[in-house]
Every structure is written in structure tokens, then in C-alpha cells.
């Protein structure tokens, strides 16, 4: 007897801007996804991360970083591709505030596209999506890091990853599903490895009930591991995201195909592609390029298993970013930030005692909670007054 089976396709970040925007507005699914489309359309559940709100008018919030948003007509490309679930838990879904997120939810609802990971308050944003597929109850939970997009008890937004809330949510729903997929929008952009803390967090998500954890947001292909019989993907790369003058890794990624049998057993297939360069849309890699991709993927994945490598590589990465981040933390303007590229400003203008105090208020949990509250209140008041 053949066991019940559910096929799930998971894609990374979709932002229909640049050369791809008109394709989405026309609903030209075949040109958007080319030879990937058959896998997307034949799956029992196809999921992607929507990296921008669907809007009819702009209402940008004040934030650090780019503001993303596209016309609501772009939903046609998603609908015609037969993508049935959009993860909205990311750092850009609130770029146009409550109006933008509400518009996105309304447009998706009108088109019969389900969403997860965002809502009109934190309770709705953290809800688990559950779908019965061939007798298997598949659950999806979307969560993201704490940036400018997060929901509160009284406001729209995305579901921030809080490990206590995660455990409580899973425990409250575990009798309702057989297989749990966690989509986590986090990690460090353009860095193909998990930082040491992210690896610990992903292991914990599995220990507390996840059968698969898919990390998105990094904008480059990462690696993977099998931990406690569960899959952890540390970065899929962009699925559709045309952004000029980026490193070559920006334009590559892979679909994750999960084939779930019965209650918990599953298999995984990774489908590599190139996107938005040199041609519009996305397509599978040619065979020779595919083999090179898998060789590099295996190399990164082997490195992920080595905790010493993860720690050392992370330290090296942070050393490269050190002066930029110290300038941001110390509130340097663009000119001072440029002058501090080699660390001279911090080295010669700040006393060791000042840096020790800065280290203490950031590193100590109780002090950091005070800083978080001060910054939150100051930022919200400043936005209201300006």
C-alpha cells in the first residue's frame, strides 16, 4: 500500500520589481518561472516569501534601509503561477505601514491566496497555517527578526521570532498538525553561513517541534544540515529579485521540495536556478552549472557541521564589518562613517572607558532591555512628531 504523500515547494524571496515587474502585472507565469513552473504548479502546496507589500498608493514608513512596494496588480503573476501560500514575515512587508500591509492581505484574500506570518496584530501574525493534504496535516509558521516590520498587540505587522512565544504556539497547536515547517526570515545578508547564534536557534526550533526550518533573507545560497531527522536550510537565495550591481550570488538560489510521507517522514530535493540576470524571470541551471552549484553547496554544508569553522568564519566576517557597525552604533554621520573605514575615528576619539561603558550597556541583558525600550519610545515619538 502506498503511504499518503504531500509534496511541498518552498521558494525564497520574491520582489517583483525591475525587469520582472511587468511580467507579474500581466500574470505571465511561464516567462516568470520558465522550467521551474511545473514543479511549482504540480506541488500540493507552493510557498514563497513575498518581500514587499502589494499597494495601490504609497505610504512609506520612516526606516533605515530601502523601501519596497509594488502595484497590487503584481499579484496576477503569483496567482497564475499557482503559488498558494505567501509568507509575509519579513523585514519589508511593513514598508508602507498599516495601509500597505492591509492592502496586501486584502488583495491576497480577494485572489484566494493564503498568507502566513503577518496580520492585524501579533496574535493573528503568529498563527500557524495548517492544510490537510492527502491525509497529512501540514503546518507552516512564518517568523522574522525584529526590524521595522513587527506586529504588536495593537498594530499590524509581521510575526517576530520570540522563542518563548514559539514554544507556546507550537505546544498549543501540536495536536492539530503532523508536520511543521518553520520559515524564518533572518540571518546576515550576503553571508552564506549561519552565525553561531542562528545555528543554535535553528536547532532549538527543531528540538521544540519543527520538522523543517527554512532560513530566508540572506540573498545568497547557503548550506543545509540534517539535525535530529529534520532539515535545516541556511539560506535559499532570492527567487525573483532584480536589483542592480549585486554580487553574482544575488542571482542564484534553489527551490526546496519536501515530500512528506505519513506523519513525520520526509525526503528533500533542492532545485537550483538563476534569476533576473542575464534574462528576466528564473530558470533551472544548465546541467554543467548545476553540478558546480551542488559541489559548492556540499562544501558549504560540510563546513556548517564544523562548529569551530562556523565560529572562526563568523569572527572573520565581523572583523570585516567592525568599523561600519561601530559607526552606526555611535551615530556617526555619513562623512564620519567614511572617515572611520579603517577605525581611526573610534581609535583616537573615544576613550577605552567610553567603549567599555558602551559594551556594558549593550552586552548586559538588563541594560539592553532599557536601551530597547528607550529607542522604541524615542523612535515612535519621533515618527509621530515628524
PyMOL commands that set and color helices and strands:
alter all, ss='L'
color gray80, all
select helices_A, chain A and resi 18-26+29-42+72-80+97-111+122-125+163-176+196-207+248-251+287-304+307-329+334-339+344-349+352-363+365-385
alter helices_A, ss='H'
color red, helices_A
select strands_A, chain A and resi 5-15+45-50+53-55+69-71+85-87+114-116+118-119+129-133+136-144+157-158+179-185+212-216+221-227+230-236+238-241+252-261+265-275+282-284
alter strands_A, ss='S'
color yellow, strands_A
deselect
rebuild
show_as cartoon
